[in-house]
């Protein structure tokens, strides 16, 4: 079954969730860079 069917977040939402959970733990600039890199990689592959 797919992630959505199992109730797991689909990729773009998972990345956003991880970014939100990182606030206050690492600098915001690193969060933004990592988020953009993950999203870019996702769209390059799909």
MODELLER restraints for C-alpha pairs under 7 A, 6 or more apart:
rsr = mdl.restraints
at = mdl.atoms
rsr.add(forms.Gaussian(group=physical.xy_distance, feature=features.Distance(at['CA:3:A'], at['CA:9:A']), mean=6.53, stdev=0.5))
rsr.add(forms.Gaussian(group=physical.xy_distance, feature=features.Distance(at['CA:3:A'], at['CA:10:A']), mean=6.29, stdev=0.5))
rsr.add(forms.Gaussian(group=physical.xy_distance, feature=features.Distance(at['CA:4:A'], at['CA:10:A']), mean=6.18, stdev=0.5))
rsr.add(forms.Gaussian(group=physical.xy_distance, feature=features.Distance(at['CA:12:A'], at['CA:39:A']), mean=6.71, stdev=0.5))
rsr.add(forms.Gaussian(group=physical.xy_distance, feature=features.Distance(at['CA:15:A'], at['CA:35:A']), mean=6.38, stdev=0.5))
rsr.add(forms.Gaussian(group=physical.xy_distance, feature=features.Distance(at['CA:19:A'], at['CA:31:A']), mean=5.88, stdev=0.5))
rsr.add(forms.Gaussian(group=physical.xy_distance, feature=features.Distance(at['CA:19:A'], at['CA:35:A']), mean=6.85, stdev=0.5))
